[in-house]
Every structure is written in structure tokens, then in C-alpha cells.
Amino acid sequence: MTTETYRDAWGIPHLRATSARELARAQGRVTAVDRAWQLEVERHRAQGTSASFLGASALPWDVFARRARLDDTARRCFAALERRDPETADWVRAYVDGVNAGLPEGAARTPEFARVGLAPGRWEPWTPLGVWLGTHILFAGFPAKLWREEAVRHLGPEAVGLFATDGPGTAGSNGWLLSGARTTTGLPLLAGDPHRFLEEPGVYQQIRLSCPEFDVVGLAVPGVPGIAHFAHAGTVAWAITNAMADYQDLYREHLRRTGAGVESLSSEGTWHRAARHVEVVEVAGEGSVEVEIIETERGPVIAGGPEGLGGLEGVVKARESSAEAEPPATAVALRYPPRVTEDLGFSALLPLLRARTVADVDRALDAWTEPVNVVQAADTEGAVLHRIAGRVPVRPRANSLRLVPAWEKGHEWQGWHTPPYATLENGMAVMANQRGPATPLGVEFAPPHRANRIRTLLEQRPTWSATDLPAIHTDTHLASATPLLDHLATLDALTPEAARLRERLLSWNRHMDAASTDAAVYAALRTAVVRRLAAHPAFAALTEPPAYPEVLLPWMSLTARIGFALEHLLKAEELYGIDRRETVRAALEETAAAPPAGPWADSHRVAPWRALPEDPYTEPGLAGDHDCVNCTTAVPGITDLAARGPAARYVWDLDDRENSRWIVPFGADGVPGNSHHRDQLPLWLKGDLAQVVTDWTRLTLEHTETTDIPEEAHV
């Protein structure tokens, strides 16, 4: 058995092996060599052990991971995978073998290990499943239900619609598919960009996987074998966006402690034993913390316990005061599909790599579980696919909106929704997390602005080529500015400074360009409006969120919620007695008194997440904004910095794979100072993409490994 590792000019690994299993091992090895620190951080986060070397700042996540039972769920899912699909389980084991083989070399070249005194650990067969689960557990936005619970309690049920937009913790994407009728070659094109938290190293790994069964290029998730989300297999290509589906539920639980342990009140009115044990979380420099783990028949308890919700007792009692017969809720339990089904959808990964047609991709995706995605695919025969993939439980609408009482009947899961399909319109399909085929499956969707803008741009030409499409990635038109600008247009009796600023903004082209001073002024005005609304007495009860776990608090931020829902709040017929015209007037006068002097890029800068804080330095400035196609997300009212944005960009050409293009924000190598650590950043900032190279003669051979172990010995 022989495996070969090649590199292209960007340091991107191209792997070739004599079997799919040996290829998986090679993928694990090269990922560990390139990204050892990232892999070990993700492994520890999945296990809830990252505070042992990252310190107290990592403790809230570790406590959540323990209480949500992420590692235990991964173990259960892998055990079920071994029973249900032994070939895929063995393939995952091969990847893990490669990771373990490559970690010593990778750790030796990565300075972060020495900084924290961490030695590389050992990956278990279920670790990739834990990494996948830890990466996506918050994708469905279940914490938004905690926010809606508070908003409805204080503002009334209409608050659900007013604030129903993708919020501070949501991950999104742009994606568009053009049929052959809309391209210069007569064969389809796929393009887009996933929007995630920008991390260094990046959340996507450019890679090529080649063996006699398949030859696939794409964007892998480091720590997970195969290429799940974005790939070109030569004769077929696929890509995804977040469907914004709701597939996780929160239950209010009434727990009590007994001599034998903990019990929960069921919908039958009887007490049932809950699973309970204590785990110890080690914290670097601060000793250890004991965490009580409780799981009811609904799922793991992620907040509260038998003694109460720690600061939430008043909230819960207020909610339940109208129903004297209801018992007090003391905890919140999370129900999520893999915990119920013991299936994380890994049985889709090998069939995706082996796919040759759209029909093959479609069949493979029937095994997909989560996150729930909109999938677009096309093949060299001209066939196209536009569908939802993933499991969404059938249950009452109330489950999707808010927390529901575990002791009441009628909130049980009753099977699974059939994933919807959609068709192309005028030879194209555009998805940007807006309402679409997934509408029946979700609650909060992105505004339609990005999708509408992409469609408008695509309609400007009858046909497109792969080289044309990157221009769409970087469009900066901000349609969501309209309601605020409309309010500006109604203002009169302004100071001279405010009147001049008003006229300046009303003549602005509404593009959030990096060099635009008008964009910077608009952003400053928006921030002033958001902060004034957040400080209004009508919202006072929401300024101090309940004592939910810290990892969930971004969803509870009143200022962030107002910032992302600003256009809804400004357009609403009535807003809790708030005089929005006067609010905008005061914000305009405030901004006019001290307007920003520089361009938008001065304050709108890349703010990548790193597991270890670095010495302060200035990251580059950006174009775009949350509702632009170039979705570089500031949090209005809080910061202009962009912690979220395009985690990759791609164009897949079905006429010629070597005419495809891709880019990531930083680089292929996870080691600071390496020549390929940040070499793609200049292209990413400009909106340029690197050409995909698949000609082996244009690649550099870096590593060859030969083993004499027969394939059947691993089965």
C-alpha cells in the first residue's frame, strides 16, 4: 500500500493512495502535520477538557460540552456506526490512525504546544464524530429559544416576528447554482462562500483526495475524514448553505433530589429517575471544578438542576404564575437528533466521495443528519440538484418557538420531516439562508437581501463563466440600510452639521466599500440608533439576561438582537411606544457632532478567533457587512470588527475542474510564521480566488509512505 503527499504552490495537500482506507489515513496524517494545534484544541473542546491548558476562559465551553454530553454522544454514534456501517467505521479509524501518526511531527513544529506545556494526546475512533458535533451543536441556534422566551414574556408574542432574523451566533452562507443554459460552456457552475466565525487556522482545509475509486478536491473540516460540504469530484460537484432549520428543542424540567439520585417529572405526572453523575473539569492555574451531569428522558440538562436555575427562579415563577397547578421549572434540558438516534450522518461521507452523478449525491445525502443544509449539486451530464438534507423532527410548533414544559403532554417528537426539494428558476438557484425550501422547517431566517442581490447580479448577463463569478462574492450593496435612510429623509429642523450629514447619507450609493467614508458614517449612525433603542425603557427588562450558561449569552444580548433586527424594528407599524423618528434624529445629531474621519475599513477589520490570545496587532480592514453578499459581519451597537465572514470562497466548473477556483482567509498551514500560514489573505481581501490545480506534474512530491499491511487485515 502506497500513499503520496504532494503540495501545490499554496501548500495545499494533494493526496494519492492505492485505496480509500489508506487515503483516509494519509488525510489524517497530513492534517495532523499541518494543523496539530487546531486538531488538539478541537479534540479537547469536544471532550470538555480545553480549560486544562487554555485556562478559565475555556471553562464555560467545557462545562457546556460536559453537560450536553458531546463526547458521550460521539462515542454512542461511533458504536452504532460500527454496527450499522462497518466499512465507514473502519475508514474513520484509518483517519484517526493517520492523525495519531502525524501528531508528534505536527506538534514539534507548532509553538503553541510549548507555550501552554501541552503534549499531543491520542485520538480515539469516535473523536472525529466529537469534533463534528462540537463544531455544529450551536448551528441550529437553540439558544434563540431562550431569547424568545424572554422577549415574549416582557414584550408579548409579536416580539417573535420583530426579532426573527439570523442573530449573533448564527452561521450562514451564500450559494448559487447556474444550469448549463446560463453558462458560457453549456455545463453548470456552482459558487458561493460559507459564513462562519473566522478562526486562525481556518475552519476549512483545502485538500485533494485521490485513489482508484475517486479523485475529489474540496474544503474539508479539519479533524473529520472526507470532504462533506464543498467538493468537486470531476464529474459532479456539490455545495451547501445553512438551511436555518430548527431541529433541537429545549424542555423546562422539574427535578427533585432523592436519596437514590435525581428524578424528573414526566408528562404522565409521575417521577422518573434521571441519569446523574459528577465530572471534574481541570482548569489551568485554578485547580478543578466539579460539574453535575444530569440527563432526563428528553435529553441532557444544560442549565439548572434540582435546586433551581441559579438566578432564573424568579423568571420561571413569573412565567408560571398564571398556572398555579404547574410545578416550578428548575432546569432546562436539550434534545438534539444524534443524542436520540445515535447517528451523526457519517454514512453519507464515503458515498459522497464515490459520487459520479447528481443522483449519486442525492442518494448519499439521504443518510445526512446534521447540520441541516440546503444542498446544490450539478454534474457533467447537465443534471442539477437543489434540496434540503438532514433530520428535522416532527413536533408541535410551540417546540420550535420557545421552551416547552416536560411535564405537559403534546411536546414529544413524532418522526421526521421529509426533506423538501426545490427547482431552478430561470436556470438558477440562489440560497443565502433566506426563506425558501426550508421555510416549513425553521423560525429565524436571514433577510432576503443577499439572495435578492445575487439573483439581480446574475440576471445582468445571459451567461456566466467561472472567471466571472468571483465578482459576485465581493458585492457590497447594503439593502438593509433602506429603513434607516427612509427615517432620515423625514427629518427636519436639524442643526447645520446634522443637515449636511443627512444629505450626504441620502446621496450615498449604499455600498459598504472598504475605502468609503460614507459607509463609515452610516455605520456610526446605525450604532448610535441601536444603542439608543437598546437603552429605551421599553426594553429595560431585557438588558440583564437571566443567568444562563455563559456560552449561550451571545444569543441573549439585547443590543446585538436590536442591531441585527434593526430594519424590522424601524419598519414596524408600532414599537412599544418608542418614537423612532426622534431616536434617529438624536442619533444623527450625535453622529454629526463627531463623525468618523476615516473609511469603513479603519474600524471594520478582521477579528479572527484564536485559542490562545496573541499580542495586539492590527488586522487588515474589510469591505462588506452582515447583509451584503460580501458578508463580513459587524455587530451593530457593539463593534465594527468582523468576527464572522466568508470562511472560504469557491467556484466549481463542471466543464473543466482545473478552471475551478477557491480561497480561504488565511492559508493551508496552521503554524504561525510558515510561508503558507497567511499567504492567501491578500487574495481573500481583494476577492480573488486561486485556481484549482489537479495536474500531478505541476505539483511537488513531499512525502511517500509504503505499508505492507493487507487491506483485509483492517476489516
N, C-alpha and C positions, 0 to 999 in steps of 0.2 A: 504494500500500500504506500503510495507516494503522494505527498502534498507539497504544493509550491506556493510561496507568497511573493507576489510581485507588487510594485508600487508605481503609481503614475507620477506626473510632475507635481501633484499636490500632496503626495504622500498617502494617497488613498489606497487601501489594500485591495488587491485583486487576487483571489484565492482559487487555486485549481487543485482538484483531488480526484482520486480514482473511484470514490464512492461518496454518496451523500453523507454517510456516517463520518468518514474521515474528513469531509469538508466541514461538518459541524465542529469537529474537534479543532480544525485549523481556524475556524471563525472564533471559537472561544479563546484559543491561544493568542491570536493577533490582537483581539480586543483587550486581553489582559496586558499584553506588552504595551499597547498604545495608551490604554486608559485604566491602569491598575487602580489609581486613586479613586476615580469615578466609580468603578465596579465595587470596590470595598465600601465606599460610602453608601452606595445603593443597597448592598447586602446588609449592612448594619442597620440602615433605615427600615428595611423590610422586616428585620428581626426585632426592631426596637432596642438596639444596643448602640446607637450612634453617639449618645451622650458620654459613653465610656471613654471617648477620645476627643470629641468635639466640645464637651463641657455642657454647662447648664443651658445654653441657648438651644441645644438639641433635645432637651428633656421633654418639652411639650409634645413634639412629634413622637418620641419614643413611647411616652405614656399612651398616646392615641393608638399607635401601632399595636401595642400590647393589648389594650382594651378592645380594639376592633378585631383582634385575633388574626392579623395578617399572616404571620408566619405559620400558624396552625392551619389556616385555610389553604395556604400554598402546599403544605405537607399533605393535607387531605386530597387536594386536587391532583397532586402528582401520584399518590397511591391509586386514585381512581383512574388516572390516565394509564398507569401500568396495567390495570385490569382490562380497560376498555380498548386501549390502543397501544399495545406493547412496542410497535415499531417507532412511533413518535416518542414514547418514553425513553427508548434506547438512544434515539437521536439526541434528545435533550441531555441524557447522561454523557454522550460524547462531547457535546459542547462544554459541559461542566468539567470533564476531564481536561479539555484544552485550556479552560480558564485556570484550573489548578496548575497545569504545566507552565503557563505563561506568567503567573503572578509573581514569582520570585524575580524574574528578569524585569518585569514592569515596575515592581516596587523599588528595585535597585536604582532605576533611572528617574524616579519621581520624588522630588524633595519633600512633599507634604508628609510622607510617612515618617521621615526623620523629625520633622517639626513637631509632630504630636507623639512621637515614640510608639508608633503603631507598626506591628508586624503583619504582613498579609496573612489572612486566615484561610480556611478551607471552605470551598463551595460544596454544598450538598446538591443532590439531584433536583430538589424542589426549589433551589434558590432562584433560578430564572423565573419561576412562576411567582415567587415572592416579590421579585423586582418588578415584574409586570403589574402585579396587584398594587404594590406600593406606589407605583407611578400613576396609576389610573383610579385609585379609590375615590378621589375627590372630583373626578371628571363629571359625574352626573350632578354635582352641585347639591347634594342632600343638605348641606348647611343652610342653603337658601330657605329651606322649610322652617328653620329656627328663626330666620329673619321675618318670614311671612307671618309666623306665629305672633311675633311681637308687633309687627306693623298692623295686622288686623286687630289685635287686642287694643291698641292705642288709637288707631285711625279709622278702623272699620273695614269691611270686606272690599271696598273699592280700592284699597291700597294695593291689593294683589295686582290689578291691572296697571296701576300707575307706575309701579316699580318692576313690572315684568319685563326685564331686559337682561341680557347677559351681564353678570355682575363682576365684582372684583376678583373672584377666584376662578373664573371660567376659562377653559381653553377652547379656542376656536380654530378656524381655518378658512381659506379661500380655495375653491377648486372649480375648474371648468373643463368641460369635455366638448370638443368640436368633432362632428362627424366628418367623413371624407368629403361631403358636399360643401363644407365650409373651409377646406384647406387647399393649399396650392398643389399638394401632391395627390389628392384624391383619397388619402388614408387619414385616419383620425389623429388628433392631437389631444393630449392631456396636460394640464398645467395647474399650478397652484402653490400654496405655501401654508404649512401648519403654523398656527399661532400658539405658542406656549411660553411659559416663563423662560427667559433667556438664561441659560446656565453655561458656565465655563468649567470643564469641557461641555460641549453641546449635547442636547438630548437626542440628537440623531447622528448616526455614524454612516458616512458614505462607504459603500462596500460593494464588491462583486463576488459572487459565489458561483463557481463553475465546476461541474462534474459531468460524467456521461449522461446523466438524467436531465440536467438543466443548466442554464447559464443565465444568471439573473443579476442585474445591477439595481441598487436602490438604497434606501435610507433605513438602516436597522436601528433598533433600540439597544444600546449597549447593555449587555447582560442577558439578552434574550436571543436565542438562535433564530436563524432565518431572517426574512425581510417581510414584516407584516403589513405595513401601512402604505408604502410608496415604492413601486418597483416596476422594472421593465425587463421582461423575460424573453425579449427578442421578437416573439410573435404575438405577445399580449402584454398589456401594461395595466396597472391599476393604481388608484389613489383614493384617499379618504378625507372626509371632513367630519367634525363632531356633529352628530345628529341632534344634540341638545335634548336627547330623550331623558325621561325620568324613570329610573329603574331601581332606585333604592328608597326604602321607607324608614321613617323614624316613628317609634312607638313610645308613648308615655307609659311607663311601667310603675305599678305599685308593688314595692318589695318589702319584705319583712325578714328580720333575722330570727332564727330559731336555734334551739340547742344543737340541731343537726346541720345548720348551714343557713342558706338563704332561700326564700320562697317568693314566687311571683303570683299575682292574682290573674287568673285566666278569664276568658270571656264566658266561661261556664259558671263563674262565680266561685270557683274552687282554687285552692292554693296548690301550686306545683313547684317541686324542687327545681331550683336553678343551679346550673353548674357554677362552682365557685372555687377559686384558689388564689394564692398570693404570689406575685412575682417580684423580683428585686431588680431595679434598674440602677446600674452603676453610673455615676456622674464624675467625670474627671475633675479632680481638685475639690470635690464636695462630698465624697463618700457615696452613699447609696440611698435610694428611695423605694419604699415598698408600695406596690400597686395591687389593689384588689381587682381581680378579674372575675366578672360575673356574666353569665350568658343565660338568657331566658329562652323559651320556645320560639320567640320571634327572632332573636339574634343577640349579639354581644352588647352589653351595656357600655356606652361610650361617655356617659355623663351621669353623675349622681350615684346613688346606692341606697341601701335600706334606711340610712339616716337622713336622706334628703339630697337635694341637688346643689347644696353648697351655695347659698345666696339666691337660689331660684325659688325657694319655698313660697315667698310672697307672690311671685309671678304666677306660680301654679295655682295657689289658692285663689288668686283673683280670677284666673281663667275658669276655675271650677265653682266659684261662689254661687252661680246660678243653678247648680245641680247638686243639692245637698246630699243626695244619695251617692254621688260619685266619691270614690276613695281618693285621697290625695296622691298625685303622682310623685314619686321620689327619684325617678331615674328615667333616662332616655336610652332605648335600645335601637341598634341599627340592623336592618335586614337588607342584605345585598345578595344578588344571584349566586356567585360562586360559593358562598357560605351555605346556601341552600342546596345547590346542585352538585357541588364538588367538581365543577368544570369551569376552567378558565379559557376554553376555546383553543387550546394549543393543538388540537387535532386538525385545525384549519391550516397550520403553518407549512407542513410538508406538501399537502396538495396545492397550496398557493405557489410554492416554488416549482412544482411539476406542471403547473398550468400551461397550456398551449393556446387556449382559446378563451373567449369570454364565457362560454358555457362552463369551462373548467373552473374559472374563477368563481362563477356563480355557485356551482356545487360546493366548492371549498368553503365558501362563506356561510353555507348552511350550518356549519359547525362553530361559527364565530359566537362569542359570548359577550365580552365587554372589552373596551368601551363600545357603546352602541354608535355606529358610524353610518354616514352616507358614503356609499362606495360608487366610484365611477371607474369604468374599465372599457377597454377597446382592444381589438385585435387586428391583425394584418389582413383578415378577410373583410374588414369594414364593420364587423359587428360591434355593438356598444351595449353598455350596461349601466343602469342608474337605479340603485336600490338601497334599502336600509339593511344593515347586518347587525345582529346582536339580539340579546334576550331582554325583553321588557315584560314584566309580569302584568297579568290582567288583575285589576283590583279596583275598588271604588275610587272615584275622582278625589275624594277627600284625602286619600293617602298621598296623592301627588302634591297637594297644596300645602298641607300642614302636618304637624304631629297628630297622630291618632291614638286613642286610648286602647291599650292592650286588653283591658277588661270589658270592652264592648264587642259584641258580635258584629260581623259585617266588614271587617278590615283585613280579612285573610286574602292571600294570593290564590287565584283561581286559574292556573295555567299561564300560557304565554301568548303574547300577541304574534300574529303572523306578520313578518317583516314586509312593509309596503315596497312596491316598485313604482318607478316613475319613467316617463318617456322624455325624449328630447323635443324641444320646441324650436322650430326654425333651424334645425341642425345643431343645436347646442343645449347643454345642461349646465347651469350655474348654481353652485351651492356655497353659501358663506354664512352658515349657521342660522339663516333666516327660517321663517315658517315655510314648509314645503312638504315633501312626502312624510316627514316625521312629525307633522303637526299633531296628530292624534296621540302621540307618544310623549309629549313634553308639556311644559308650562312656560318656562322662560326661554325666549329665543333672541337672537341678535336682531337689531333693526334691519330693515331690508336694504339699507343704503349701499353696503359693499356689493351685494348681489346685483342691485339695480345698476350700479355704476359699471360693474364688469360687463353686464349684458349690453349696456349702452355703448361701451367702448368696442365690444365685439361686433356690434351691429354697424359700426362705421366702415367696415370693409366687408366685401363679399367673401373673401377667402383670406386665410392666415397661414403663415409658415412658422416653424419652430423658432426662427431667429427674430420674428416679430413679437412674439408673446411676452418676453420679459418686460416690455414697456408697460404692460398692464399691471404687473406686480407692484410697480412703484408709483402708481397714480395716487395723488394726494388730495383729491377733491373731497371736501367735508360737507356732505349734505345735511348732517345733523346740526350744523350751525344755523340753519334757517329760522327756527323758532326764536332764538335769542336775538338774531338780527331783525326779525319782524317786530319784536318788542322795542328795539332801538328806534325803528322807523316811526314809532308813535310818540316818541318823547319830544317835549318842547320845553321852553323856559330853562335852558341849560346854561351853565357857565360857558364863557367862550372856549375854554380848554376842552370841556366835555363836548360842546357842539362840534368842534373841529375833529375830535376823536370819533364822534358818531358818524360824521360824513366820511371819514377815512374808512371806517369799517363797512359802511354801507356800499362803498365802491370797491371793496376788497374782492378778489376773484375767488375766495373761499377755498384756496389751496393751501395746505399746511406744508409748504416747501421749507426746506432747511434754512434757506437764506432769506426767508420772508420776515420782515419786521412786522408786517400787518398780522401775520399768523401769530407772532409772539404777543401782540397787543390783544388779539381776540382771546388767546388762551388766558391772559391775565384777567381780562374782563370775565370770562367764564369762571375762573377760580373765585373771583370776588362774588359773583352771583351765587355760586354753590355754597360758599362759606356763609353768606348772609341767610340763605334759605335754611341751612343746617342749624343756624343759631336762632331761628324763629321759635317763639314759644310754642307754636303748634306742634313742633317736633321734639319738644323738650324731653318727653318721656322716653324717647329713643336715643338720647345722647349717651346714656350709660347702659351698655348692653348687659344682660344677665351674665352671671359667672359661668359661662360655658367654657369648655376646654380652650386653651389659648390658640390651638391650631385652627379652630373654627371661627375665630373672631373677625378675620377679614370680611367674612360674609355679613357680619353684624354692624359694620361701620356705617353710621348714618351719613357721614359726609361722602364716602365712596358711593353709597347707594344713590344719593341725590346726584352726584356727579355723572354716573352712568345713565340715570333715568331723566336727566335734565330736560331733554326735549319733550318727554311725556309730561313732566310737571309744568313746563311753560305753556304747553298747548291745551292742558286740561281746562274744561269749562269753568271749574271752580277748584281751588286748592286750599281747603281748610281755613278760609277767611284771609289768606295771605294776599296782600296787594303786590302782585308780581311786577306790575309796571313801576311802582315806586322802588321795589327791590332792585330792578335793573337800573333805574335812574341813579340810585345811591351807589351801586357798583360801578357805573360808568364814571361818576364824579370821582370816586376813589381811584379808579384806574387812570383817569386823566390827570390826577394830581401827581402821579409818579409812574408814568408808562415805562415799560421796558424799552431800553435803548437799542438792544441788540436783536439779532434774528432769532427765530424759533429754535434753531439748533444750539443756541447758547444755553438754554435751560432744558431742552428736550434731548436727553443724552441716554446712551445705552447704560443700563444698570444691571449687569448680569449677576445671578446668584452664584456664590462660591461657598463651598462647605467651610472653608477657612477664610476669615476676613483678610484682605490684603491691605498693604499700606495705601493710604489715599492717593489716588491719581485720577486725572481727568479722562473719562471715556469720551469717544467721539460723539458729536452731535448727529441728530437724525432728522429726516423728513417724516411726514405722516402723522397719524393719530388713530385713536381707537376705532372710529367709524370710517376711516379711509381704507381703500384697498390696500395701501401700504400701512398695514395695521400695526403701528408701533404705539403701544398703549401707555398713555399717561393716566393718572388717576385724578381727574379734575377736583380741585379743592384740597388736595393733599400733596401731590407732587407732579412736576412735569417730566420727571425721569421715567424711562420706559423699562420696566422690568419684564414686560411681555412684548412679544413681537414675532416676526417670521423666524421660526427655528430652522427653517430650510426653505429653499425655493427650487422648483423643478419644472422642466418641460419634457414630456415623453413623446417622441416622434415615432409613430408606428410605421412610417415609410422607411426610416433609417435610424436605427438605435444610436449610431455614432453622431447623429445630428441632434441627439437629446442633450439636455443641459441640467446642471444642478449647482447648488451653492449652499453653504452653511455659514452661520455668523462668524465663526472663528477659524477652526481648522480641523484637520484629521487627527492630530496628535494631542493628547491630553497633558503633555509635560510642558510646563512653562519654560519659555526660552528656546524650545525646539523650533526649527525653521518652519514646521508645518503646524505650529500651535495656533497662530493667528494670521496665517498668510492669506486666507480667504476673506478676511474682514474688509479690506479696501473694496473688493468686488461687491460684497454684500451691501456695503453702504451706498454704492453707486447704483445698485440694481442690476449689475452684470452677473452672468452665470458662467461657470466653467463648462467646457464641452466634455461630454462623457467619452472616454476612450476605452475601446474594447479590443483593439488590435494588440495581441500579445507581443508583437515585435516592437511596439512603441512603449512597452513597459520595462521596468528594471527588476530582474530577479533578485530577491533579497534573502529568501530562506527556503531550503528544501529539507523535507523530513521523510524518511522511509521507515516503515514498520513492517514486521513480518507476521503480525497478528492476523489470522484469518477473520474475515468478516463475521462468520457464523459464531465465532467464539464470544461475541458480544451480545448475541441474541438470547 
